[in-house]
Amino acid sequence: MTARLAHIAAQAGVSKATVSRVLNGARGVASGTRDSVLAALDALGYEHPLRQRRAELVGLITPELDNPIFPALAQVMGQALTRQGYTPVLATQTPGGSTEDELTEMLVSRGVAGIIFVSGLHADTTADTGRYDRLHERGVPFVLVNGFSPRIEATFVSPDDRAAMRLAVAHLAELGHTRIGLALGPTRFVPVQRKIEGFRAALREQLGPAEEECQELVQHSLFTLEGGQAAAAALIGKGCTAVICASDMMALGAVRAARQQGLDVPGDISVIGFDDSPLIAFTDPPLTTVRQPAKAMGQVAVDALLEEIAGTPPPRAEFVFMPELVVRGSTSAGPRSEQRSPDLR
């Protein structure tokens, strides 16, 4: 794609950045300059992207909207795009429904100026990343949210999953918990791998368990309420007095698992979620969670995409945002709390 831009730029007598702006339908390009670039395309035998592309449309591809964090991110990004004069087109994946590739092709065929992928195949370490190379070849700008891959040339936006686990473990250790479990999704996903790394490092720092014990305190399941319920039940069976979950939905499942075993939350077992989804403060009990900075992440994802559409792409790097622990009613003192010195209570 870079060679093609250089070829067109030399033919038109303009910069590669200007060619990129014309190809992506960016505003602010003089009509004479635009005509020169289009004439160069004709002379070199290249297809006119602008014949199919309507620059006012931007695609947002998310997983299913059952998890409240995804509509929250979509809302932030949609509002940011609207303020800049673009129309967001939301495309969601559902089990048994359209795949990410099918949704991408649908959006590209409708002439979107760019696409933001949220928790897509870029986060799956087993997925083929060639699909993103092909987007580059077609001149479609894109940004990837929540999941990093060094094999993809793109701008990434992510929360600091390792730091999130350090915050959660430190909070529970301070409350006196010594047997802390982690419930999360399949191992192949980058955010899962990072959470495990942060969790194990925090356990060793705070409590000093052996590596074998750290491994048995990690329980994989699905990113659903039922998945959280199953994972938490297994961790409770291993003697955990606190469970950290990789999503708020999983945490609600953990609360259900505890109650099915006649346990009180937080009296008998503490539960921490992840995301700080809308309305999660009004659950019973109100959920302690690690807040994913959705507003800041969504805004930066939009800014990065619009820069790329304008022909001035941001660095091919990952923007990592620090999460925040929000303490509510689902965590309380653990069995070791009475042995701790008064200044640590």
Secondary structure, 3 states (H helix, E strand, C coil): CHHHHHHHHHHHCCCHHHHHHHHCCCCCCCHHHHHHHHHHHHHHCCCCHHHCCCCCEEEEEECCCCCCHHHHHHHHHHHHHHHCCCEEEEEECCCCCCCHHHHHHHHHHCCCCEEEEECCHHHECCCCCHHHHHHHHCCCCEEEECCCCCCCCCEEEEECHHHHHHHHHHHHHHCCCCCEEEEECCCCEHHHHHHHHHHHHHHHHHCCCCHHHHHHCEEECCCCHHHHHHHHHHHHHCCCCEEEECCHHHHHHHHHHHHHCCCCCCCCCEEEEEECCCCHHHCCCCCEEEECCHHHHHHHHHHHHHHHHCCCCCCCCEEEECCEEECCCCCCCCCCHHHCCHHHC
